[in-house]
Amino acid sequence: MQTFDLIVIGGGPGGYPLAARMARQGKKVAIVDNEAEFGGTCLNWGCIPTKALLASAGNFHLLKHAGEFGLSCADAGFDWAKIIERKNNITLQLRQGIIKMLEKAGVTLFKGIARLYKDRVVKVSGYDEPLHSEKICLAVGSVPAAPAVFPTNRDIFWTSNEALHADAVPESLLVVGGGVIGIELGQVFAEFGCKVCIVEMMPQILPGLDNATAKRLMPVFKKSGMEIMTGKKVDSLCEKNGRALATIDGVEREFAKVLIAVGRRVNMSFMHETDVHIETERGLIKTGSDYQTTEPGVYAIGDAIKGPMLAHKASYDAMILAAQWQGKTVVADYSLVPSCVYTHPEIAWVGQSEDSLKAIGVSYKTGRSLFSANGKALTAGAGDGQIKTLIADDGKLLGAVIWGPEASNIINEATMLAQFGITDHDFSMMIHPHPTLSEAFMEAVENASGSGVHG
């Protein structure tokens, strides 16, 4: 039996940083994952491949609107096979980079499926000798949730996994769920000519987003070619003559494909047919502030535990857990985990929303800035959108929401302001280069107190 100081099950954005951090501290570390899965859901089935497709869709959109920039581009077209090939090449390059980084850090890689047993024993498919460790961390990630009520023919009824490997753009697509996955992939297929219908049972798309912003974005997304229905549900789904037959709010409709995007669930395959029992709570692995599960010496991070199912949250967990193991007194705080949607326009938010502040009775001042008044945005042909900041009475940022160009990058300014308790006055002393999109965030902060130049 091979022994280690730490075995990490899962090579995603939580698992591989933890393995590398501890190996660089001189620990004997092993990490287990399928060879094609290093990088986790984010790299192979989520963040990166989706962004690759969105980049192709965004550039195709620019080609079709080249005339707005004084350019000519007649008969703009696309090659879906090459779009998929580009996406696959990007994920392969990043995956190989992660593997090389782990090897350089001194981590032992086991390429197979891990099963956890009592007393911190791990068996890996394709290897005869079991592994044992003083500590084990479950960085097992999540998989698409596909409730049993939905048909299982994955040629027609896709999860996000199948959508990312589609061999062609379907003529029509029903998206069940108006969250991040549904909106992003819906926009990809719509841009390439697919008739997309998104059905969200909640009153708004992108649950968790500021309600007013979600409402404002509805006509923006509809303009991009997507039919969006909120407060409605898909009553039934079935297959008929190789197509999908759906009843939506009592009306029967037919689609070439269906994307089931109703969320994700923890990947619990590591316990399949083993003798270990780890307690869960509301579908998540139960842990304490030290990330330890109910099984002594077994820890869990990332999508497997409480908190948002986001890659950067998993990496944050890895950093906090590594620090705890090094004797530092730190605990996780998820109150300032930024959320991003990489559609056109992008959307990002962090901290409290107006809805949550009103619910808890906290007073605040609102500052807004429109990208239509920002020179850099207008020169890029991206004048749609706004930034909204929520400032406390003491001048500190409580939350922010952005929709518009590069929202996923600008949100870092809001996160830093809130994280380090920088007041609006102190922030106004920081020089922002001109012309930049970040100036719009500065304006939104200043406008909360009425000190902004452009109002």
VOKOLMI-663874 format. One line per 3 residues: number of its first residue (from 1); their letters; for each residue x, y, z of C-alpha. Coordinates in nm, 3 decimals, decimal comma, m for minus. Example, Ala and Ser with C-alpha at 12.3 -4.5 7.8 and 13.67 -1.06 7.14 Angstrom:
2
1	AS	1,230/m0,450/0,780 ~ 1,367/m0,106/0,714 .
***
This chain:
455
1	MQT	0,000/0,000/0,000 ~ 0,139/0,338/m0,103 ~ 0,122/0,605/0,167 .
4	FDL	0,101/0,981/0,136 ~ 0,060/1,283/0,362 ~ m0,233/1,399/0,147 .
7	IVI	m0,446/1,244/m0,124 ~ m0,666/1,482/m0,323 ~ m0,958/1,324/m0,507 .
10	GGG	m1,040/1,551/m0,799 ~ m0,810/1,759/m1,018 ~ m1,031/2,065/m1,066 .
13	PGG	m0,984/2,429/m0,960 ~ m1,006/2,328/m0,595 ~ m0,812/2,004/m0,605 .
16	YPL	m0,507/2,086/m0,813 ~ m0,421/2,416/m0,637 ~ m0,446/2,242/m0,299 .
19	AAR	m0,222/1,957/m0,416 ~ 0,036/2,199/m0,557 ~ 0,033/2,424/m0,248 .
22	MAR	0,089/2,134/m0,009 ~ 0,353/1,966/m0,226 ~ 0,549/2,292/m0,232 .
25	QGK	0,537/2,287/0,147 ~ 0,729/1,959/0,138 ~ 0,433/1,724/0,183 .
28	KVA	0,406/1,394/m0,003 ~ 0,095/1,451/m0,210 ~ m0,106/1,243/m0,456 .
31	IVD	m0,394/1,355/m0,674 ~ m0,647/1,129/m0,847 ~ m0,860/1,205/m1,151 .
34	NEA	m0,932/1,078/m1,499 ~ m0,660/1,188/m1,739 ~ m0,919/1,371/m1,949 .
37	EFG	m1,068/1,540/m1,639 ~ m0,771/1,725/m1,490 ~ m0,885/2,085/m1,463 .
40	GTC	m1,225/1,968/m1,344 ~ m1,571/2,071/m1,456 ~ m1,458/2,429/m1,511 .
43	LNW	m1,189/2,344/m1,764 ~ m1,350/2,048/m1,937 ~ m1,727/2,087/m1,908 .
46	GCI	m1,802/2,439/m1,791 ~ m1,624/2,774/m1,770 ~ m1,357/2,736/m2,036 .
49	PTK	m1,537/2,549/m2,317 ~ m1,843/2,769/m2,273 ~ m1,630/3,084/m2,295 .
52	ALL	m1,459/2,948/m2,607 ~ m1,798/2,903/m2,775 ~ m1,913/3,244/m2,654 .
55	ASA	m1,598/3,400/m2,800 ~ m1,674/3,245/m3,138 ~ m2,036/3,361/m3,112 .
58	GNF	m1,928/3,712/m3,011 ~ m1,686/3,744/m3,301 ~ m1,950/3,613/m3,541 .
61	HLL	m2,182/3,883/m3,408 ~ m1,914/4,145/m3,483 ~ m1,874/4,012/m3,838 .
64	KHA	m2,247/4,045/m3,896 ~ m2,238/4,404/m3,767 ~ m1,912/4,509/m3,930 .
67	GEF	m2,091/4,788/m4,113 ~ m2,131/4,974/m3,784 ~ m1,753/5,016/m3,780 .
70	GLS	m1,731/5,126/m4,143 ~ m1,621/4,779/m4,252 ~ m1,754/4,540/m4,516 .
73	CAD	m1,802/4,171/m4,450 ~ m2,045/4,020/m4,696 ~ m2,187/3,674/m4,638 .
76	AGF	m2,033/3,611/m4,295 ~ m2,041/3,240/m4,221 ~ m1,913/2,985/m3,973 .
79	DWA	m1,776/2,632/m3,956 ~ m1,922/2,464/m3,647 ~ m1,673/2,175/m3,660 .
82	KII	m1,382/2,420/m3,645 ~ m1,549/2,611/m3,361 ~ m1,569/2,287/m3,161 .
85	ERK	m1,213/2,197/m3,259 ~ m1,087/2,533/m3,134 ~ m1,273/2,485/m2,807 .
88	NNI	m1,124/2,136/m2,764 ~ m0,771/2,257/m2,840 ~ m0,798/2,528/m2,575 .
91	TLQ	m0,911/2,285/m2,306 ~ m0,639/2,036/m2,407 ~ m0,367/2,302/m2,385 .
94	LRQ	m0,481/2,414/m2,040 ~ m0,523/2,057/m1,916 ~ m0,173/1,963/m2,023 .
97	GII	m0,041/2,276/m1,852 ~ m0,205/2,177/m1,522 ~ m0,061/1,825/m1,540 .
100	KML	0,290/1,957/m1,607 ~ 0,258/2,210/m1,324 ~ 0,155/1,936/m1,078 .
103	EKA	0,440/1,712/m1,185 ~ 0,688/1,999/m1,147 ~ 0,551/2,068/m0,797 .
106	GVT	0,626/1,707/m0,702 ~ 0,269/1,580/m0,690 ~ 0,214/1,211/m0,777 .
109	LFK	m0,064/1,176/m1,035 ~ m0,296/0,878/m1,051 ~ m0,504/0,883/m1,368 .
112	GIA	m0,821/0,689/m1,296 ~ m1,145/0,680/m1,098 ~ m1,107/0,705/m0,720 .
115	RLY	m1,309/0,515/m0,462 ~ m1,282/0,610/m0,094 ~ m1,295/0,345/0,180 .
118	KDR	m1,281/0,354/0,558 ~ m0,961/0,451/0,736 ~ m0,861/0,681/0,451 .
121	VVK	m0,792/0,411/0,195 ~ m0,831/0,500/m0,173 ~ m0,850/0,258/m0,463 .
124	VSG	m0,793/0,385/m0,815 ~ m0,917/0,214/m1,131 ~ m0,628/0,081/m1,339 .
127	YDE	m0,397/0,049/m1,037 ~ m0,355/m0,269/m0,832 ~ m0,210/m0,120/m0,517 .
130	PLH	m0,441/0,080/m0,288 ~ m0,337/0,418/m0,144 ~ m0,344/0,544/0,213 .
133	SEK	m0,304/0,892/0,353 ~ m0,302/1,089/0,677 ~ m0,542/1,335/0,513 .
136	ICL	m0,777/1,309/0,220 ~ m0,950/1,599/0,050 ~ m1,261/1,552/m0,159 .
139	AVG	m1,243/1,804/m0,441 ~ m1,491/1,601/m0,641 ~ m1,681/1,883/m0,809 .
142	SVP	m2,032/1,857/m0,948 ~ m2,222/1,709/m1,240 ~ m2,531/1,834/m1,426 .
145	AAP	m2,855/1,774/m1,239 ~ m3,097/1,583/m1,461 ~ m3,404/1,492/m1,254 .
148	AVF	m3,561/1,155/m1,327 ~ m3,874/1,319/m1,468 ~ m3,677/1,421/m1,778 .
151	PTN	m3,623/1,179/m2,069 ~ m3,278/1,017/m2,079 ~ m3,208/1,002/m2,452 .
154	RDI	m2,903/1,229/m2,456 ~ m2,909/1,257/m2,836 ~ m3,215/1,480/m2,798 .
157	FWT	m3,237/1,575/m2,432 ~ m2,901/1,731/m2,356 ~ m2,727/1,828/m2,039 .
160	SNE	m2,458/2,095/m2,068 ~ m2,208/1,814/m2,139 ~ m2,381/1,713/m2,461 .
163	ALH	m2,445/2,075/m2,562 ~ m2,071/2,148/m2,545 ~ m2,001/1,859/m2,782 .
166	ADA	m2,292/1,910/m3,023 ~ m2,200/1,795/m3,373 ~ m2,418/2,065/m3,529 .
169	VPE	m2,625/2,372/m3,444 ~ m2,985/2,250/m3,401 ~ m3,269/2,416/m3,586 .
172	SLL	m3,448/2,479/m3,255 ~ m3,360/2,439/m2,889 ~ m3,566/2,443/m2,571 .
175	VVG	m3,361/2,541/m2,267 ~ m3,514/2,431/m1,937 ~ m3,371/2,672/m1,683 .
178	GGV	m3,278/3,039/m1,711 ~ m2,968/3,033/m1,493 ~ m2,610/3,102/m1,603 .
181	IGI	m2,568/2,777/m1,799 ~ m2,898/2,813/m1,981 ~ m2,850/3,179/m2,072 .
184	ELG	m2,489/3,140/m2,187 ~ m2,541/2,831/m2,401 ~ m2,875/2,962/m2,523 .
187	QVF	m2,705/3,274/m2,656 ~ m2,432/3,070/m2,827 ~ m2,680/2,864/m3,027 .
190	AEF	m2,906/3,164/m3,096 ~ m2,615/3,360/m3,243 ~ m2,551/3,079/m3,490 .
193	GCK	m2,911/3,074/m3,613 ~ m3,087/2,836/m3,375 ~ m3,438/2,927/m3,256 .
196	VCI	m3,390/2,926/m2,879 ~ m3,666/2,924/m2,619 ~ m3,564/2,953/m2,252 .
199	VEM	m3,816/2,860/m1,984 ~ m3,746/2,961/m1,624 ~ m3,996/2,870/m1,353 .
202	MPQ	m3,876/3,147/m1,120 ~ m4,006/3,505/m1,168 ~ m3,673/3,619/m1,317 .
205	ILP	m3,381/3,488/m1,519 ~ m3,047/3,440/m1,343 ~ m3,177/3,381/m0,989 .
208	GLD	m2,945/3,557/m0,746 ~ m2,902/3,859/m0,971 ~ m3,047/4,193/m0,861 .
211	NAT	m3,414/4,179/m0,961 ~ m3,420/4,519/m1,131 ~ m3,116/4,428/m1,342 .
214	AKR	m3,267/4,094/m1,439 ~ m3,580/4,272/m1,561 ~ m3,372/4,526/m1,755 .
217	LMP	m3,181/4,249/m1,929 ~ m3,490/4,070/m2,057 ~ m3,536/4,291/m2,366 .
220	VFK	m3,159/4,288/m2,424 ~ m3,148/3,910/m2,445 ~ m3,469/3,891/m2,645 .
223	KSG	m3,314/4,130/m2,895 ~ m3,027/3,883/m2,937 ~ m3,275/3,628/m3,070 .
226	MEI	m3,381/3,433/m2,763 ~ m3,740/3,376/m2,657 ~ m3,748/3,390/m2,279 .
229	MTG	m4,038/3,285/m2,059 ~ m4,022/3,347/m1,682 ~ m4,263/3,226/m1,418 .
232	KKV	m4,351/2,935/m1,646 ~ m4,273/2,566/m1,627 ~ m4,229/2,279/m1,865 .
235	DSL	m4,522/2,053/m1,779 ~ m4,404/1,754/m1,981 ~ m4,130/1,636/m2,215 .
238	CEK	m4,127/1,337/m2,443 ~ m3,969/1,211/m2,762 ~ m4,169/1,190/m3,084 .
241	NGR	m4,028/1,095/m3,426 ~ m3,674/1,185/m3,326 ~ m3,768/1,526/m3,187 .
244	ALA	m3,871/1,667/m2,851 ~ m4,235/1,735/m2,772 ~ m4,280/1,979/m2,483 .
247	TID	m4,583/2,115/m2,305 ~ m4,503/2,462/m2,173 ~ m4,761/2,632/m1,956 .
250	GVE	m5,030/2,416/m2,117 ~ m4,915/2,475/m2,476 ~ m4,764/2,190/m2,681 .
253	REF	m4,450/2,277/m2,880 ~ m4,188/2,085/m3,077 ~ m3,808/2,128/m3,072 .
256	AKV	m3,510/1,962/m3,235 ~ m3,320/1,947/m2,904 ~ m3,371/2,022/m2,536 .
259	LIA	m3,104/2,149/m2,297 ~ m3,173/2,057/m1,935 ~ m3,005/2,335/m1,736 .
262	VGR	m3,171/2,314/m1,397 ~ m2,855/2,320/m1,189 ~ m2,581/2,089/m1,071 .
265	RVN	m2,535/1,831/m0,796 ~ m2,234/1,703/m0,604 ~ m2,040/1,424/m0,772 .
268	MSF	m2,067/1,147/m0,510 ~ m1,925/0,868/m0,729 ~ m1,623/0,836/m0,498 .
271	MHE	m1,848/0,649/m0,250 ~ m2,005/0,414/m0,506 ~ m2,012/0,061/m0,360 .
274	TDV	m1,764/0,143/m0,081 ~ m1,784/0,102/0,297 ~ m1,741/0,468/0,387 .
277	HIE	m2,028/0,692/0,489 ~ m1,998/1,070/0,476 ~ m2,291/1,278/0,590 .
280	TER	m2,458/1,521/0,355 ~ m2,689/1,813/0,421 ~ m2,926/1,940/0,151 .
283	GLI	m2,731/1,746/m0,107 ~ m2,392/1,887/m0,003 ~ m2,114/1,723/0,193 .
286	KTG	m2,135/1,836/0,554 ~ m1,822/2,007/0,685 ~ m1,710/2,229/0,969 .
289	SDY	m1,520/2,556/0,942 ~ m1,205/2,342/0,914 ~ m1,350/2,171/0,602 .
292	QTT	m1,345/1,833/0,779 ~ m1,630/1,596/0,699 ~ m1,795/1,353/0,940 .
295	EPG	m1,526/1,101/0,847 ~ m1,210/1,179/1,052 ~ m0,919/1,295/0,839 .
298	VYA	m1,138/1,344/0,532 ~ m1,195/1,700/0,412 ~ m1,403/1,852/0,133 .
301	IGD	m1,389/2,174/m0,069 ~ m1,542/2,343/m0,374 ~ m1,872/2,243/m0,531 .
304	AIK	m1,904/1,953/m0,286 ~ m1,976/2,181/0,011 ~ m2,183/2,487/0,099 .
307	GPM	m2,131/2,810/m0,091 ~ m2,166/2,900/m0,458 ~ m2,067/2,635/m0,712 .
310	LAH	m1,800/2,846/m0,878 ~ m1,445/2,765/m0,982 ~ m1,293/3,067/m0,805 .
313	KAS	m1,474/2,974/m0,484 ~ m1,319/2,626/m0,504 ~ m0,972/2,778/m0,549 .
316	YDA	m1,042/3,006/m0,253 ~ m1,137/2,701/m0,044 ~ m0,807/2,539/m0,139 .
319	MIL	m0,615/2,848/m0,030 ~ m0,798/2,870/0,304 ~ m0,760/2,499/0,380 .
322	AAQ	m0,389/2,501/0,293 ~ m0,344/2,802/0,522 ~ m0,528/2,626/0,806 .
325	WQG	m0,304/2,322/0,768 ~ m0,004/2,555/0,790 ~ m0,128/2,675/1,130 .
328	KTV	m0,284/3,004/1,025 ~ m0,609/3,117/1,193 ~ m0,835/3,176/0,894 .
331	VAD	m1,191/3,075/0,804 ~ m1,381/3,098/0,478 ~ m1,606/3,397/0,411 .
334	YSL	m1,826/3,367/0,102 ~ m1,996/3,706/0,136 ~ m1,784/3,859/m0,140 .
337	VPS	m1,763/3,585/m0,400 ~ m1,820/3,759/m0,735 ~ m2,060/3,604/m0,985 .
340	CVY	m2,015/3,649/m1,360 ~ m2,218/3,570/m1,670 ~ m2,018/3,582/m1,992 .
343	THP	m2,294/3,661/m2,236 ~ m2,305/3,965/m2,462 ~ m2,340/4,188/m2,267 .
346	EIA	m2,150/4,046/m1,973 ~ m2,304/4,056/m1,625 ~ m2,130/4,054/m1,288 .
349	WVG	m2,223/4,120/m0,929 ~ m2,075/4,095/m0,582 ~ m2,187/4,153/m0,224 .
352	QSE	m2,534/4,266/m0,130 ~ m2,811/4,357/m0,373 ~ m3,079/4,623/m0,332 .
355	DSL	m3,326/4,341/m0,269 ~ m3,121/4,190/0,016 ~ m3,043/4,528/0,176 .
358	KAI	m3,409/4,624/0,178 ~ m3,496/4,286/0,330 ~ m3,258/4,339/0,624 .
361	GVS	m3,334/4,709/0,663 ~ m2,988/4,848/0,591 ~ m2,973/5,203/0,456 .
364	YKT	m2,761/5,273/0,151 ~ m2,699/5,518/m0,131 ~ m2,717/5,414/m0,494 .
367	GRS	m2,473/5,527/m0,759 ~ m2,516/5,460/m1,130 ~ m2,304/5,508/m1,438 .
370	LFS	m2,406/5,434/m1,797 ~ m2,165/5,287/m2,050 ~ m2,332/5,510/m2,310 .
373	ANG	m2,143/5,798/m2,142 ~ m1,810/5,614/m2,142 ~ m1,575/5,695/m2,428 .
376	KAL	m1,397/5,359/m2,431 ~ m1,726/5,169/m2,443 ~ m1,861/5,379/m2,728 .
379	TAG	m1,544/5,344/m2,937 ~ m1,576/4,966/m2,899 ~ m1,941/4,973/m3,006 .
382	AGD	m2,045/4,855/m2,660 ~ m2,244/5,145/m2,516 ~ m2,528/4,932/m2,374 .
385	GQI	m2,522/4,869/m2,000 ~ m2,469/5,028/m1,664 ~ m2,290/4,997/m1,332 .
388	KTL	m2,479/5,023/m1,004 ~ m2,304/5,063/m0,670 ~ m2,455/5,041/m0,323 .
391	IAD	m2,269/5,252/m0,067 ~ m2,320/5,242/0,310 ~ m2,357/5,554/0,525 .
394	DGK	m1,990/5,523/0,623 ~ m1,884/5,530/0,258 ~ m1,797/5,162/0,225 .
397	LLG	m1,922/4,952/m0,063 ~ m2,198/4,704/0,023 ~ m2,248/4,561/m0,325 .
400	AVI	m2,234/4,625/m0,696 ~ m2,392/4,494/m1,014 ~ m2,261/4,553/m1,365 .
403	WGP	m2,394/4,469/m1,706 ~ m2,201/4,575/m2,009 ~ m1,856/4,538/m2,167 .
406	EAS	m1,590/4,359/m1,959 ~ m1,818/4,337/m1,655 ~ m1,631/4,027/m1,537 .
409	NII	m1,309/4,230/m1,515 ~ m1,453/4,552/m1,375 ~ m1,621/4,365/m1,088 .
412	NEA	m1,274/4,314/m0,938 ~ m1,270/4,683/m0,845 ~ m1,591/4,639/m0,648 .
415	TML	m1,464/4,323/m0,481 ~ m1,141/4,492/m0,368 ~ m1,328/4,796/m0,236 .
418	AQF	m1,558/4,580/m0,025 ~ m1,291/4,329/0,078 ~ m1,055/4,591/0,220 .
421	GIT	m1,316/4,837/0,345 ~ m1,201/5,124/0,124 ~ m1,434/5,423/0,148 .
424	DHD	m1,575/5,607/m0,149 ~ m1,368/5,913/m0,055 ~ m1,041/5,719/m0,049 .
427	FSM	m1,133/5,540/m0,371 ~ m1,192/5,873/m0,546 ~ m0,826/5,958/m0,477 .
430	MIH	m0,713/5,670/m0,699 ~ m0,631/5,779/m1,054 ~ m0,810/5,580/m1,324 .
433	PHP	m0,649/5,595/m1,669 ~ m0,847/5,750/m1,952 ~ m1,012/5,627/m2,161 .
436	TLS	m1,097/5,301/m1,985 ~ m1,409/5,109/m1,892 ~ m1,301/5,120/m1,528 .
439	EAF	m1,372/5,494/m1,526 ~ m1,740/5,403/m1,539 ~ m1,704/5,220/m1,208 .
442	MEA	m1,532/5,521/m1,051 ~ m1,822/5,738/m1,171 ~ m2,078/5,498/m1,022 .
445	VEN	m1,906/5,512/m0,683 ~ m1,883/5,892/m0,690 ~ m2,241/5,932/m0,811 .
448	ASG	m2,370/5,761/m0,496 ~ m2,261/6,067/m0,297 ~ m2,338/6,316/m0,573 .
451	SGV	m1,973/6,399/m0,633 ~ m1,945/6,246/m0,982 ~ m1,850/6,485/m1,263 .
454	HG	m2,093/6,344/m1,517 ~ m2,376/6,280/m1,272 .
***
